[in-house]
């Protein structure tokens, strides 16, 4: 484990205990009584992240509809995306994990990294306020995800999520194709065992399929 104070996150904590708590998994807390874990900070950070992502899309995408913003936000802050951002910050190296979690490869597990990223956002919000939290989120999550859409893959994440519940049969179907050749728009739905579970639009079939998958993920996680 690296020294948490060595994390290059562009923010210096006044209250270092907040940083430690943000990086402390419940498995470590269970083995070290008196040390708080990061689940409450994760809850707070999730809300701050959603607010920042919503504001970002509202400001920079004035032509996006409410539905499109919801789907795009779901893609930008999904577990895979947050884990990718956490890896860029080497967050896994700084986590406090219990012995069992350490041995099982917890430092590189998407779910732990994404949770720690949200907890870190919550800690920055408490220590520095909304403006500092917004700055961190925009620089370390939103700008990266917005300009590197292949960093995460909603279709793959949907497939993996459903496979945890057993074998699945997913397929994507075009509902509508409109617009001139140079400005096409596609609307696609994703079907699970022939039942529609999400829909989305995009300027290409691939973009529309990703939007449909993100829509399905958002609905399944509610």
Secondary structure, 3 states (H helix, E strand, C coil): CCCHHHCCCCCCCCCHHHHHHHCECHHHHHHCCCCCCCHHHHHHHHHHHHHHHHHHHHHHCCCCCHHHHHHHHHHHCCHHHHHHHHHHCCHHHHCECCHHHHHCCHHHCHHHHHHHHHHHHHHHHHHHCHHHHHHHHHHHHHHHHHHCHHHCCHHHHHHHHHHCCCCCCEEEEEEEEECCHHHCEEEEEEEECCEEEEEEEECCHHHHHHHHHHHHHHHHHC
